[in-house]
């Protein structure tokens, strides 16, 4: 288990966790969770739309790192990587077939990104499998 924020960031990187929604090691995020220190206290926070809310306070770095490690590890989307977002449904179907043939776990969804009449089809892969894909 990581003991420092730097070790946690390295663990995330080594295991292909996504830093897009976790500010670990100081990376900026538009929305998500993060760690920061102020006045000798460590805070686990959530930020959204430019507003930061401290959720928990910890007396030392090891305590917040343990909390963050468990939170990140238990988040099923923390190691998700969107490898395709398109309006082309047949492209997504072909990609899904290729991923299945490669024995790569994935999830698909459809969102009304451009409105109900123009949905966007997405595919996510998990962990380091995104390194095995190329589009």
Rosetta blueprint (number, residue, H / E / L):
1 X L
2 X L
3 X L
4 X L
5 X H
6 X H
7 X H
8 X H
9 X H
10 X H
11 X H
12 X H
13 X H
14 X H
15 X L
16 X L
17 X L
18 X L
19 X L
20 X L
21 X L
22 X E
23 X E
24 X L
25 X L
26 X L
27 X L
28 X L
29 X L
30 X L
31 X L
32 X E
33 X E
34 X E
35 X E
36 X E
37 X E
38 X E
39 X L
40 X L
41 X E
42 X E
43 X E
44 X E
45 X E
46 X E
47 X E
48 X E
49 X L
50 X L
51 X E
52 X E
53 X E
54 X E
55 X E
56 X E
57 X E
58 X E
59 X L
60 X L
61 X H
62 X H
63 X H
64 X H
65 X H
66 X H
67 X H
68 X H
69 X H
70 X H
71 X H
72 X H
73 X H
74 X H
75 X L
76 X L
77 X L
78 X L
79 X L
80 X E
81 X E
82 X E
83 X E
84 X E
85 X E
86 X E
87 X L
88 X L
89 X H
90 X H
91 X H
92 X H
93 X H
94 X H
95 X H
96 X H
97 X H
98 X H
99 X H
100 X H
101 X H
102 X L
103 X L
104 X L
105 X L
106 X E
107 X E
108 X E
109 X E
110 X E
111 X E
112 X L
113 X L
114 X L
115 X L
116 X L
117 X L
118 X L
119 X L
120 X E
121 X E
122 X E
123 X E
124 X E
125 X E
126 X E
127 X H
128 X H
129 X H
130 X H
131 X H
132 X H
133 X L
134 X L
135 X L
